């Protein structure tokens, strides 16, 4: 069942997510802001993902099962068509949202008509949910628009988008499988404001089954290609140096993987 006129859609892409999905969904249905829909896009799982979702008696949860397995960005593009809300929160199926996350980010995005995305701080946790560390990101639009030329200045499980603005720049690109959030954010930054809250809003789980861990080589190749692509747009000499340093780091990681 679809929530009638939800203001916020939460997009949860999952694949064989039985280990952490229940905790993820619990963190979403217990949000202090309640006018939401939770879109669970099952990327043709072979485990108990569907069963876990069915055990939730909450009409705001909308479950969709893909008929074939797609990569992450293709899944996200396909699932995007199911969104009914004006705003979209991104959530990985192994991560958690703090209870006030949506309310905090909604209040910020409503402060300016030119804000396209609100990120936030994260708590990194392990398999067991124990805290590893905390991380906050730059807050101001001006600083983020400089940082984006050499790094992804947000956390993907803390992204909160204005859907109309995403659609206006063409949505997710299938050119990038592993850094699709970074590439989308870069395009948004050219036309709109991008900001972070200095509040911790999500728990980002670090474990061996992370997509970024399993596909580290491909991700570094994508990142290197993208940093090379955008370097010609940089005007500041300092930012050019920082972009060069990050590209050098990519080269070093790739060399280490290929030869050691």
Buried (B, 14 or more C-beta within 10 A) or exposed (E): EBBEEBBBBBBBBBBBBBBBBBBBBEBBBEBEBBBBBBBBBBBBBEBBBBEBBEEBEEEBBBBEEBEEEBBBBBBBBBBBEBBBBBBBBBBBBBBBBBBBBBBBBBEBBEEEEEBBBBBBBBBBBEEEEEEEEEEBBBBEBEBBBBBBBBBBBBBBBBBBBBBEBBEBBEBBEEEBBBBBBBBBBBBBBEEBBBBBBEBBBBBBBBEEEBBEEEBBEEBBBBBBBBBEEBBEEBEEEEBBEBBBEBBEBBEEBBEEEEEE
